[in-house]
């Protein structure tokens, strides 16, 4: 099955700095890569996703890049703000039976210091 | 806005009890999922369903079963609760492949 490694497990930055979270996956059949943000005590929420036919996708201060050859993808957050503090999860989706079921990374706790 | 509702936010049960966790979504999504979330282990898939009365095992199905009698409802059943099932349980739904999940708020289950 798919195996997703996520690094770092904890990331501490100053407000205004950039933050980068990296994930690697093992199954070359994976072709959908979502990212979720989970604030303390709240549900995970989808913040951005990318499909394998795209190398990069941006949405305001966040971007995701994908390198299918190397089997890794990254989340980039620019101009970080305290409200970006949360746990971020990456996922990779290979096909399982009739559906693409994502395997999640273990999460990165991002702390943005004011 | 898609809404996924889990019936209980906090639950305390005794070892050996049969426990039902309910999840309802209101946007006619095909796929529904149950995950457990533990510190340092991320989100682990217990069961999923891509149609009514259909179910498939995820990565950690032991000790659990599920029921999907109606499209909007997906129930997780702990046949005989044990202390190692103390965890946060998250339900999610999605309209299909290449779509992200909408998660419920979670049920924090404590088995004593």
gemmi code that builds the backbone of each chain (N, CA, C; Angstrom):
import gemmi

chains = {
    "A": [
        ("UNK", (0.811, -1.196, 0.000), (0.000, 0.000, 0.000), (0.849, 1.251, 0.000)),
        ("UNK", (0.174, 2.374, -0.031), (0.866, 3.671, -0.058), (1.479, 3.972, 1.305)),
        ("UNK", (2.631, 4.640, 1.278), (3.289, 5.094, 2.501), (3.658, 6.561, 2.303)),
        ("UNK", (3.218, 7.408, 3.219), (3.480, 8.847, 3.116), (4.308, 9.287, 4.314)),
        ("UNK", (5.455, 9.877, 4.019), (6.322, 10.429, 5.061), (6.220, 11.948, 5.014)),
        ("UNK", (6.074, 12.574, 6.178), (5.893, 14.021, 6.252), (6.933, 14.607, 7.195)),
        ("UNK", (7.569, 15.703, 6.760), (8.611, 16.356, 7.557), (8.532, 17.881, 7.394)),
        ("UNK", (8.863, 18.624, 8.436), (9.198, 18.142, 9.783), (7.944, 17.850, 10.589)),
        ("UNK", (8.099, 17.282, 11.756), (6.938, 17.029, 12.607), (6.532, 18.303, 13.338)),
        ("UNK", (7.492, 19.184, 13.570), (7.220, 20.478, 14.195), (8.013, 21.549, 13.470)),
        ("UNK", (7.372, 22.688, 13.239), (8.020, 23.787, 12.535), (7.650, 25.082, 13.249)),
        ("UNK", (8.667, 25.806, 13.663), (8.456, 27.053, 14.381), (9.059, 28.198, 13.573)),
        ("UNK", (8.247, 29.216, 13.273), (8.719, 30.339, 12.463), (8.253, 31.651, 13.087)),
        ("UNK", (8.891, 32.722, 12.666), (8.459, 34.057, 13.073), (7.427, 34.580, 12.067)),
        ("UNK", (6.516, 35.358, 12.586), (5.505, 35.966, 11.725), (6.180, 36.681, 10.554)),
        ("UNK", (5.661, 36.433, 9.354), (6.229, 37.044, 8.167), (7.193, 36.155, 7.415)),
        ("UNK", (7.736, 35.143, 8.103), (8.634, 34.196, 7.436), (7.817, 33.252, 6.550)),
        ("UNK", (8.545, 32.490, 5.730), (7.926, 31.431, 4.938), (8.053, 30.102, 5.668)),
        ("UNK", (7.135, 29.196, 5.383), (7.167, 27.851, 5.963), (7.010, 26.839, 4.834)),
        ("UNK", (7.785, 25.775, 4.923), (7.716, 24.715, 3.912), (7.572, 23.367, 4.606)),
        ("UNK", (6.595, 22.595, 4.191), (6.373, 21.247, 4.717), (6.487, 20.282, 3.543)),
        ("UNK", (7.245, 19.205, 3.760), (7.528, 18.284, 2.654), (6.952, 16.897, 2.922)),
        ("UNK", (6.481, 16.274, 1.866), (5.966, 14.909, 1.953), (6.519, 14.068, 0.814)),
        ("UNK", (6.811, 12.819, 1.122), (7.190, 11.859, 0.088), (6.186, 10.718, 0.105)),
        ("UNK", (6.003, 10.093, -1.032), (5.067, 8.966, -1.122), (5.735, 7.836, -1.873)),
        ("UNK", (5.159, 6.655, -1.752), (5.828, 5.471, -2.299), (5.155, 4.916, -3.548)),
        ("UNK", (3.852, 5.103, -3.685), (3.105, 4.470, -4.770), (3.051, 5.396, -5.987)),
        ("UNK", (3.715, 5.004, -7.047), (3.761, 5.841, -8.250), (2.389, 5.996, -8.899)),
        ("UNK", (1.411, 5.170, -8.482), (0.057, 5.292, -9.020), (-0.733, 6.429, -8.367)),
        ("UNK", (-0.214, 6.989, -7.284), (-0.922, 8.096, -6.636), (-0.990, 9.296, -7.567)),
        ("UNK", (-2.168, 9.922, -7.626), (-2.293, 11.045, -8.552), (-3.176, 12.170, -8.026)),
        ("UNK", (-3.457, 12.147, -6.736), (-4.193, 13.259, -6.133), (-3.600, 13.517, -4.762)),
        ("UNK", (-3.274, 14.802, -4.489), (-2.496, 15.137, -3.294), (-3.138, 16.329, -2.580)),
        ("UNK", (-3.984, 16.060, -1.594), (-4.609, 17.159, -0.851), (-3.801, 17.522, 0.397)),
        ("UNK", (-4.004, 18.732, 0.866), (-3.427, 19.210, 2.125), (-4.567, 19.703, 3.018)),
        ("UNK", (-4.464, 19.343, 4.310), (-5.474, 19.728, 5.281), (-4.829, 20.511, 6.414)),
        ("UNK", (-5.609, 21.444, 6.940), (-5.183, 22.234, 8.098), (-6.129, 21.926, 9.251)),
        ("UNK", (-5.558, 21.624, 10.404), (-6.379, 21.349, 11.578), (-5.967, 22.271, 12.707)),
        ("UNK", (-6.794, 23.237, 12.990), (-6.553, 24.115, 14.132), (-6.914, 23.379, 15.414)),
        ("UNK", (-6.361, 23.848, 16.506), (-6.525, 23.165, 17.783), (-7.999, 23.000, 18.132)),
        ("UNK", (-8.390, 21.754, 18.374), (-9.767, 21.476, 18.776), (-10.788, 21.515, 17.655)),
        ("UNK", (-10.299, 21.644, 16.410), (-11.240, 21.738, 15.293), (-11.037, 20.593, 14.299)),
        ("UNK", (-11.931, 20.527, 13.346), (-11.838, 19.467, 12.340), (-10.786, 19.814, 11.291)),
        ("UNK", (-10.179, 18.807, 10.653), (-9.283, 19.107, 9.512), (-10.089, 19.725, 8.372)),
        ("UNK", (-9.476, 20.692, 7.705), (-10.141, 21.324, 6.563), (-9.202, 21.344, 5.374)),
        ("UNK", (-9.754, 21.019, 4.221), (-8.977, 21.045, 2.984), (-8.570, 22.482, 2.675)),
        ("UNK", (-7.268, 22.700, 2.440), (-6.811, 24.050, 2.104), (-6.325, 24.169, 0.671)),
        ("UNK", (-5.801, 23.103, 0.129), (-5.346, 23.120, -1.262), (-5.115, 21.689, -1.698)),
        ("UNK", (-5.232, 21.443, -2.991), (-4.947, 20.110, -3.501), (-4.329, 20.230, -4.888)),
        ("UNK", (-3.715, 19.145, -5.335), (-3.071, 19.149, -6.648), (-3.219, 17.772, -7.265)),
        ("UNK", (-3.408, 17.761, -8.562), (-3.474, 16.504, -9.290), (-2.177, 16.289, -10.049)),
        ("UNK", (-1.924, 15.058, -10.411), (-0.589, 14.710, -10.907), (-0.271, 15.290, -12.274)),
        ("UNK", (-1.247, 15.826, -12.951), (-0.955, 16.435, -14.241), (-0.552, 17.907, -14.107)),
        ("UNK", (-0.405, 18.353, -12.855), (-0.038, 19.744, -12.583), (1.200, 19.751, -11.703)),
        ("UNK", (2.150, 20.657, -11.956), (3.367, 20.693, -11.171), (3.301, 21.645, -9.995)),
        ("UNK", (2.445, 22.676, -10.096), (2.367, 23.663, -9.038), (0.971, 24.285, -9.048)),
        ("UNK", (0.522, 24.642, -7.856), (-0.770, 25.312, -7.728), (-0.672, 26.323, -6.602)),
        ("UNK", (-1.230, 27.514, -6.828), (-1.163, 28.573, -5.816), (-2.554, 29.050, -5.466)),
        ("UNK", (-2.697, 29.474, -4.203), (-3.923, 30.108, -3.747), (-3.534, 31.134, -2.692)),
        ("UNK", (-3.409, 32.350, -3.119), (-3.006, 33.468, -2.251), (-1.651, 33.161, -1.606)),
        ("UNK", (-1.582, 32.986, -0.290), (-0.281, 32.792, 0.360), (0.180, 31.347, 0.396)),
        ("UNK", (-0.635, 30.439, -0.069), (-0.219, 29.038, -0.020), (-0.022, 28.504, -1.432)),
        ("UNK", (0.914, 27.571, -1.545), (1.201, 26.932, -2.830), (1.598, 25.493, -2.555)),
        ("UNK", (1.353, 24.645, -3.517), (1.793, 23.258, -3.435), (2.562, 22.942, -4.711)),
        ("UNK", (3.681, 22.242, -4.549), (4.476, 21.792, -5.693), (4.537, 20.273, -5.675)),
        ("UNK", (4.625, 19.695, -6.843), (4.641, 18.242, -6.981), (5.755, 17.831, -7.936)),
        ("UNK", (6.555, 16.875, -7.496), (7.583, 16.280, -8.345), (7.281, 14.794, -8.442)),
        ("UNK", (6.630, 14.385, -9.518), (6.205, 12.989, -9.648), (7.377, 12.045, -9.826)),
        ("UNK", (8.416, 12.529, -10.481), (9.586, 11.680, -10.696), (10.221, 11.295, -9.377)),
        ("UNK", (10.377, 12.287, -8.510), (10.997, 12.061, -7.201), (9.977, 11.595, -6.169)),
        ("UNK", (8.711, 11.620, -6.500), (7.627, 11.230, -5.598), (7.653, 12.061, -4.325)),
        ("UNK", (7.693, 13.369, -4.489), (7.513, 14.216, -3.330), (6.726, 15.472, -3.690)),
        ("UNK", (6.065, 16.020, -2.697), (5.277, 17.229, -2.866), (5.396, 18.075, -1.607)),
        ("UNK", (5.230, 19.356, -1.765), (5.495, 20.282, -0.663), (4.415, 21.352, -0.574)),
        ("UNK", (4.204, 21.812, 0.646), (3.305, 22.937, 0.923), (4.159, 24.140, 1.295)),
        ("UNK", (3.906, 25.256, 0.651), (4.642, 26.484, 0.923), (3.654, 27.535, 1.426)),
        ("UNK", (3.967, 28.118, 2.561), (3.164, 29.218, 3.088), (4.065, 30.441, 3.187)),
        ("UNK", (3.682, 31.508, 2.508), (4.475, 32.731, 2.569), (3.827, 33.730, 3.523)),
        ("UNK", (4.640, 34.660, 3.996), (4.164, 35.725, 4.888), (3.280, 35.151, 6.006)),
        ("UNK", (3.828, 34.213, 6.739), (3.031, 33.522, 7.754), (2.460, 34.485, 8.786)),
        ("UNK", (1.279, 34.105, 9.276), (0.567, 34.888, 10.293), (0.235, 33.973, 11.464)),
        ("UNK", (0.016, 34.532, 12.641), (-0.299, 33.674, 13.808), (-1.471, 32.733, 13.554)),
        ("UNK", (-2.431, 33.154, 12.753), (-3.577, 32.281, 12.485), (-3.240, 31.102, 11.567)),
        ("UNK", (-2.031, 31.080, 11.042), (-1.580, 29.905, 10.287), (-1.135, 28.785, 11.224)),
        ("UNK", (-1.003, 29.084, 12.503), (-0.606, 28.068, 13.479), (-1.651, 26.962, 13.521)),
        ("UNK", (-1.213, 25.735, 13.263), (-2.132, 24.590, 13.166), (-1.292, 23.347, 12.871)),
        ("UNK", (-1.981, 22.211, 12.821), (-1.344, 20.984, 12.321), (-1.755, 20.820, 10.861)),
        ("UNK", (-0.776, 20.561, 10.021), (-1.009, 20.378, 8.593), (-0.746, 18.925, 8.218)),
        ("UNK", (-1.676, 18.361, 7.467), (-1.552, 16.982, 7.007), (-1.483, 16.948, 5.485)),
        ("UNK", (-0.544, 16.172, 4.962), (-0.542, 15.891, 3.529), (-1.170, 14.518, 3.313)),
        ("UNK", (-1.548, 14.243, 2.079), (-2.095, 12.930, 1.748), (-1.797, 12.620, 0.292)),
        ("UNK", (-1.708, 11.327, -0.007), (-1.508, 10.855, -1.385), (-2.551, 9.788, -1.659)),
        ("UNK", (-3.132, 9.824, -2.853), (-4.266, 8.959, -3.159), (-3.993, 8.018, -4.319)),
        ("UNK", (-3.704, 6.732, -4.017), (-3.718, 5.712, -5.065), (-5.111, 5.099, -5.141)),
        ("UNK", (-5.341, 4.302, -6.141), (-6.654, 3.684, -6.266), (-6.746, 2.467, -5.331)),
        ("UNK", (-7.873, 2.342, -4.635), (-8.123, 1.168, -3.794), (-9.518, 0.675, -4.127)),
        ("UNK", (-9.627, -0.494, -4.736), (-10.930, -0.956, -5.180), (-11.476, -0.019, -6.232)),
        ("UNK", (-12.597, 0.608, -5.948), (-13.190, 1.503, -6.929), (-12.917, 2.968, -6.699)),
        ("UNK", (-12.165, 3.314, -5.649), (-11.993, 4.727, -5.316), (-10.548, 5.043, -4.979)),
        ("UNK", (-10.247, 6.339, -5.066), (-8.922, 6.808, -4.678), (-8.954, 7.150, -3.193)),
        ("UNK", (-8.345, 6.323, -2.392), (-8.395, 6.499, -0.948), (-7.065, 7.073, -0.478)),
        ("UNK", (-7.079, 8.247, 0.137), (-5.816, 8.867, 0.533), (-5.189, 8.211, 1.748)),
        ("UNK", (-3.877, 8.174, 1.722), (-3.079, 7.844, 2.905), (-2.491, 9.146, 3.409)),
        ("UNK", (-2.632, 9.394, 4.719), (-2.194, 10.660, 5.293), (-0.785, 10.557, 5.859)),
        ("UNK", (-0.077, 11.666, 5.815), (1.134, 11.802, 6.593), (0.776, 11.986, 8.064)),
        ("UNK", (1.801, 11.996, 8.923), (1.547, 12.055, 10.368), (1.324, 13.472, 10.879)),
        ("UNK", (1.494, 14.441, 10.022), (1.177, 15.807, 10.412), (2.392, 16.631, 10.793)),
        ("UNK", (2.288, 17.930, 10.565), (3.313, 18.901, 10.957), (2.647, 19.974, 11.791)),
        ("UNK", (3.159, 20.169, 12.994), (2.643, 21.228, 13.844), (3.397, 22.519, 13.538)),
        ("UNK", (2.701, 23.463, 12.925), (3.302, 24.753, 12.582), (2.961, 25.773, 13.663)),
        ("UNK", (3.992, 26.402, 14.187), (3.811, 27.443, 15.196), (4.370, 28.736, 14.621)),
        ("UNK", (3.523, 29.758, 14.546), (3.942, 31.065, 14.047), (3.973, 32.024, 15.222)),
        ("UNK", (5.170, 32.505, 15.538), (5.349, 33.413, 16.673), (5.140, 34.858, 16.233)),
        ("UNK", (4.313, 35.610, 16.984), (4.071, 37.017, 16.612), (5.345, 37.845, 16.769)),
    ],
    "B": [
        ("UNK", (-22.979, 24.972, 1.972), (-21.788, 24.426, 2.633), (-22.081, 23.003, 3.101)),
        ("UNK", (-21.179, 22.078, 2.721), (-21.354, 20.687, 3.121), (-21.229, 20.562, 4.626)),
        ("UNK", (-22.116, 19.781, 5.171), (-22.065, 19.598, 6.597), (-21.979, 18.112, 6.920)),
        ("UNK", (-21.012, 17.781, 7.754), (-20.884, 16.420, 8.264), (-21.050, 16.502, 9.768)),
        ("UNK", (-22.047, 15.812, 10.270), (-22.399, 15.914, 11.680), (-22.158, 14.593, 12.388)),
        ("UNK", (-21.404, 14.652, 13.453), (-21.200, 13.487, 14.311), (-22.038, 13.667, 15.571)),
        ("UNK", (-22.705, 12.606, 15.970), (-23.758, 12.731, 16.979), (-23.238, 13.148, 18.343)),
        ("UNK", (-22.028, 12.737, 18.696), (-21.514, 13.061, 20.027), (-20.137, 13.699, 19.902)),
        ("UNK", (-19.877, 14.699, 20.727), (-18.558, 15.321, 20.745), (-17.635, 14.588, 21.720)),
        ("UNK", (-18.202, 14.197, 22.859), (-17.458, 13.455, 23.874), (-18.296, 12.255, 24.316)),
        ("UNK", (-17.577, 11.144, 24.536), (-18.267, 9.920, 24.931), (-17.361, 9.159, 25.883)),
        ("UNK", (-17.942, 8.662, 26.978), (-17.192, 7.819, 27.903), (-17.938, 6.503, 28.015)),
        ("UNK", (-17.243, 5.411, 27.742), (-17.855, 4.086, 27.775), (-17.000, 3.138, 28.592)),
        ("UNK", (-17.629, 2.073, 29.037), (-16.913, 1.074, 29.824), (-16.385, -0.034, 28.915)),
        ("UNK", (-15.311, -0.639, 29.348), (-14.731, -1.782, 28.637), (-15.790, -2.852, 28.435)),
        ("UNK", (-15.862, -3.373, 27.207), (-16.813, -4.431, 26.884), (-18.137, -3.950, 26.344)),
        ("UNK", (-18.421, -2.661, 26.483), (-19.681, -2.132, 25.963), (-19.673, -2.111, 24.432)),
        ("UNK", (-20.842, -2.185, 23.848), (-20.995, -1.981, 22.409), (-21.251, -0.491, 22.196)),
        ("UNK", (-20.479, 0.113, 21.306), (-20.525, 1.559, 21.129), (-20.889, 1.885, 19.691)),
        ("UNK", (-21.806, 2.826, 19.538), (-22.221, 3.272, 18.203), (-21.816, 4.742, 18.028)),
        ("UNK", (-21.075, 5.018, 16.960), (-20.759, 6.397, 16.599), (-21.476, 6.696, 15.287)),
        ("UNK", (-22.257, 7.780, 15.316), (-23.081, 8.089, 14.160), (-22.534, 9.286, 13.389)),
        ("UNK", (-22.693, 9.225, 12.077), (-22.237, 10.309, 11.210), (-23.271, 10.528, 10.117)),
        ("UNK", (-23.641, 11.784, 9.914), (-24.617, 12.127, 8.888), (-24.075, 13.272, 8.040)),
        ("UNK", (-24.192, 13.129, 6.716), (-23.807, 14.225, 5.814), (-25.016, 14.633, 4.986)),
        ("UNK", (-25.044, 15.926, 4.619), (-26.255, 16.460, 4.012), (-26.074, 16.888, 2.553)),
        ("UNK", (-25.005, 16.398, 1.894), (-24.769, 16.864, 0.527), (-24.742, 15.737, -0.490)),
        ("UNK", (-25.381, 14.613, -0.166), (-25.536, 13.547, -1.150), (-24.192, 12.997, -1.636)),
        ("UNK", (-23.194, 12.994, -0.759), (-21.885, 12.470, -1.135), (-21.916, 10.958, -1.230)),
        ("UNK", (-21.186, 10.443, -2.230), (-21.120, 8.999, -2.415), (-20.259, 8.331, -1.338)),
        ("UNK", (-19.113, 8.930, -1.080), (-18.105, 8.274, -0.246), (-18.143, 8.776, 1.191)),
        ("UNK", (-18.041, 7.830, 2.122), (-17.941, 8.202, 3.527), (-16.855, 7.357, 4.193)),
        ("UNK", (-16.254, 7.931, 5.227), (-15.050, 7.344, 5.820), (-15.080, 7.501, 7.338)),
        ("UNK", (-14.438, 6.555, 8.007), (-14.166, 6.700, 9.428), (-12.660, 6.594, 9.659)),
        ("UNK", (-12.135, 7.600, 10.382), (-10.734, 7.629, 10.767), (-10.631, 7.713, 12.271)),
        ("UNK", (-9.510, 7.245, 12.800), (-9.167, 7.588, 14.165), (-7.879, 8.402, 14.135)),
        ("UNK", (-7.830, 9.357, 15.064), (-6.696, 10.269, 15.120), (-6.041, 10.160, 16.487)),
        ("UNK", (-4.779, 9.793, 16.475), (-4.007, 9.670, 17.705), (-2.733, 10.503, 17.583)),
        ("UNK", (-2.305, 11.106, 18.691), (-1.111, 11.969, 18.645), (0.091, 11.242, 18.056)),
        ("UNK", (0.739, 11.866, 17.095), (1.936, 11.299, 16.497), (1.678, 10.237, 15.439)),
        ("UNK", (0.437, 9.799, 15.320), (0.114, 8.753, 14.338), (-0.723, 9.280, 13.180)),
        ("UNK", (-1.143, 10.513, 13.254), (-1.924, 11.086, 12.167), (-3.320, 10.498, 12.091)),
        ("UNK", (-3.810, 10.406, 10.871), (-5.162, 9.909, 10.605), (-5.061, 8.512, 10.014)),
        ("UNK", (-5.710, 7.577, 10.677), (-5.663, 6.194, 10.189), (-7.062, 5.736, 9.806)),
        ("UNK", (-7.179, 5.152, 8.626), (-8.467, 4.775, 8.078), (-8.963, 3.467, 8.685)),
        ("UNK", (-10.190, 3.493, 9.193), (-10.780, 2.309, 9.801), (-11.630, 1.564, 8.768)),
        ("UNK", (-12.625, 2.235, 8.222), (-13.500, 1.693, 7.186), (-13.919, 2.822, 6.267)),
        ("UNK", (-14.318, 2.448, 5.056), (-14.931, 3.419, 4.173), (-16.041, 2.761, 3.368)),
        ("UNK", (-16.858, 3.612, 2.780), (-17.995, 3.130, 2.010), (-18.189, 4.037, 0.809)),
        ("UNK", (-18.345, 3.474, -0.357), (-18.569, 4.287, -1.547), (-19.972, 4.104, -2.119)),
        ("UNK", (-20.836, 3.431, -1.371), (-22.222, 3.300, -1.790), (-23.022, 2.736, -0.621)),
        ("UNK", (-24.317, 2.893, -0.708), (-25.191, 2.339, 0.333), (-24.970, 0.828, 0.411)),
        ("UNK", (-24.902, 0.348, 1.622), (-24.718, -1.079, 1.931), (-23.354, -1.611, 1.493)),
        ("UNK", (-22.490, -0.754, 0.980), (-21.140, -1.179, 0.622), (-20.180, -0.725, 1.724)),
        ("UNK", (-19.189, -1.544, 2.010), (-18.175, -1.168, 2.985), (-16.871, -1.856, 2.619)),
        ("UNK", (-15.800, -1.171, 2.941), (-14.484, -1.751, 2.695), (-13.598, -1.464, 3.896)),
        ("UNK", (-12.739, -2.414, 4.203), (-11.815, -2.252, 5.319), (-10.725, -1.260, 4.954)),
        ("UNK", (-10.370, -0.474, 5.961), (-9.228, 0.407, 5.803), (-7.985, -0.244, 6.371)),
        ("UNK", (-7.141, 0.574, 6.981), (-5.862, 0.075, 7.488), (-5.963, -0.590, 8.855)),
        ("UNK", (-6.949, -0.188, 9.658), (-7.042, -0.709, 11.031), (-8.479, -1.103, 11.371)),
        ("UNK", (-9.068, -2.096, 10.683), (-10.480, -2.422, 10.914), (-10.753, -3.316, 12.123)),
        ("UNK", (-9.705, -3.880, 12.701), (-9.907, -4.867, 13.770), (-10.607, -4.233, 14.960)),
        ("UNK", (-11.658, -4.904, 15.423), (-12.404, -4.412, 16.577), (-13.539, -3.469, 16.227)),
        ("UNK", (-13.688, -3.175, 14.933), (-14.712, -2.245, 14.462), (-15.571, -2.894, 13.383)),
        ("UNK", (-16.776, -2.388, 13.250), (-17.601, -2.692, 12.091), (-18.330, -1.417, 11.701)),
        ("UNK", (-18.989, -1.429, 10.563), (-19.696, -0.240, 10.082), (-21.029, -0.647, 9.484)),
        ("UNK", (-21.863, 0.374, 9.334), (-23.163, 0.167, 8.717), (-23.506, 1.385, 7.891)),
        ("UNK", (-23.983, 1.137, 6.665), (-24.446, 2.233, 5.821), (-25.744, 1.784, 5.155)),
        ("UNK", (-26.837, 2.025, 5.865), (-28.168, 1.652, 5.388), (-28.770, 2.749, 4.505)),
        ("UNK", (-28.367, 3.980, 4.740), (-28.821, 5.101, 3.929), (-27.605, 5.887, 3.459)),
        ("UNK", (-27.755, 6.548, 2.338), (-26.615, 7.238, 1.730), (-26.028, 8.283, 2.664)),
        ("UNK", (-26.863, 8.957, 3.438), (-26.377, 10.069, 4.242), (-25.800, 9.653, 5.582)),
        ("UNK", (-25.953, 8.409, 5.955), (-25.571, 7.995, 7.311), (-24.566, 6.852, 7.272)),
        ("UNK", (-23.510, 7.001, 8.061), (-22.460, 5.977, 8.136), (-22.112, 5.814, 9.602)),
        ("UNK", (-22.365, 4.622, 10.120), (-22.183, 4.368, 11.544), (-20.955, 3.499, 11.788)),
        ("UNK", (-20.233, 3.834, 12.817), (-19.082, 3.035, 13.258), (-19.476, 2.323, 14.541)),
        ("UNK", (-19.200, 1.028, 14.590), (-19.589, 0.220, 15.736), (-18.349, -0.417, 16.354)),
        ("UNK", (-18.210, -0.214, 17.659), (-17.182, -0.914, 18.407), (-17.884, -2.068, 19.099)),
        ("UNK", (-17.610, -3.267, 18.646), (-18.370, -4.425, 19.108), (-18.203, -4.662, 20.605)),
        ("UNK", (-17.001, -4.500, 21.093), (-16.720, -4.677, 22.526), (-15.572, -3.729, 22.854)),
        ("UNK", (-15.940, -2.563, 23.361), (-14.949, -1.500, 23.522), (-13.792, -1.930, 24.427)),
        ("UNK", (-12.606, -1.504, 24.030), (-11.412, -1.764, 24.839), (-10.661, -0.450, 25.058)),
        ("UNK", (-9.814, -0.431, 26.068), (-9.126, 0.821, 26.414), (-8.239, 1.318, 25.270)),
        ("UNK", (-7.727, 0.417, 24.439), (-6.877, 0.868, 23.333), (-7.675, 1.473, 22.179)),
        ("UNK", (-8.989, 1.536, 22.353), (-9.824, 2.233, 21.371), (-10.164, 3.651, 21.830)),
        ("UNK", (-9.607, 4.050, 22.949), (-9.704, 5.438, 23.365), (-8.995, 6.299, 22.336)),
        ("UNK", (-9.727, 7.232, 21.740), (-9.170, 7.997, 20.621), (-10.157, 9.071, 20.190)),
        ("UNK", (-9.687, 9.906, 19.235), (-10.571, 10.827, 18.537), (-11.006, 10.134, 17.242)),
        ("UNK", (-12.320, 10.084, 17.017), (-12.845, 9.464, 15.808), (-13.419, 10.544, 14.895)),
        ("UNK", (-12.958, 10.516, 13.664), (-13.388, 11.511, 12.685), (-14.103, 10.828, 11.528)),
        ("UNK", (-15.263, 11.347, 11.211), (-16.009, 10.916, 10.039), (-15.749, 11.918, 8.921)),
        ("UNK", (-15.762, 11.454, 7.680), (-15.565, 12.358, 6.542), (-16.404, 11.875, 5.371)),
        ("UNK", (-16.693, 12.798, 4.470), (-17.384, 12.424, 3.239), (-16.758, 13.158, 2.073)),
        ("UNK", (-16.948, 12.605, 0.872), (-16.496, 13.284, -0.345), (-17.395, 12.860, -1.493)),
        ("UNK", (-17.512, 13.723, -2.509), (-18.395, 13.400, -3.632), (-17.815, 12.365, -4.585)),
        ("UNK", (-16.511, 12.076, -4.486), (-15.923, 11.081, -5.371), (-14.431, 11.259, -5.473)),
        ("UNK", (-13.847, 10.595, -6.443), (-12.404, 10.670, -6.647), (-11.967, 12.096, -6.959)),
        ("UNK", (-10.750, 12.423, -6.579), (-10.130, 13.714, -6.870), (-10.829, 14.869, -6.172)),
        ("UNK", (-11.569, 14.564, -5.132), (-12.176, 15.595, -4.317), (-11.704, 15.421, -2.881)),
        ("UNK", (-11.472, 16.540, -2.223), (-11.071, 16.466, -0.823), (-12.221, 16.045, 0.064)),
        ("UNK", (-11.858, 15.783, 1.294), (-12.839, 15.383, 2.293), (-13.446, 16.597, 2.992)),
        ("UNK", (-14.685, 16.405, 3.453), (-15.249, 17.269, 4.474), (-15.352, 16.429, 5.731)),
        ("UNK", (-14.726, 16.911, 6.789), (-14.704, 16.166, 8.039), (-15.797, 16.635, 8.989)),
        ("UNK", (-16.225, 15.709, 9.839), (-17.045, 16.087, 10.979), (-16.179, 16.653, 12.089)),
        ("UNK", (-16.814, 17.096, 13.146), (-16.092, 17.721, 14.266), (-15.371, 16.724, 15.151)),
        ("UNK", (-15.688, 15.450, 14.980), (-14.995, 14.438, 15.751), (-15.745, 14.024, 17.014)),
        ("UNK", (-15.505, 12.792, 17.424), (-16.000, 12.276, 18.689), (-14.802, 11.800, 19.491)),
        ("UNK", (-14.620, 12.413, 20.651), (-13.527, 11.958, 21.512), (-14.083, 10.877, 22.424)),
        ("UNK", (-13.674, 9.650, 22.175), (-14.150, 8.490, 22.927), (-13.119, 8.082, 23.962)),
        ("UNK", (-13.588, 7.928, 25.182), (-12.748, 7.410, 26.254), (-13.366, 6.110, 26.740)),
        ("UNK", (-12.565, 5.052, 26.741), (-13.025, 3.759, 27.233), (-12.328, 3.485, 28.566)),
        ("UNK", (-13.137, 3.297, 29.587), (-12.559, 3.114, 30.941), (-12.816, 1.702, 31.459)),
    ],
}
model = gemmi.Model(1)
for chain_id, residues in chains.items():
    chain = gemmi.Chain(chain_id)
    for i, (resn, *xyz) in enumerate(residues, 1):
        res = gemmi.Residue()
        res.name, res.seqid = resn, gemmi.SeqId(i, " ")
        for name, pos in zip(("N", "CA", "C"), xyz):
            atom = gemmi.Atom()
            atom.name, atom.element = name, gemmi.Element(name[0])
            atom.pos, atom.b_iso = gemmi.Position(*pos), 0.0
            res.add_atom(atom)
        chain.add_residue(res)
    model.add_chain(chain)
structure = gemmi.Structure()
structure.add_model(model)
structure.setup_entities()
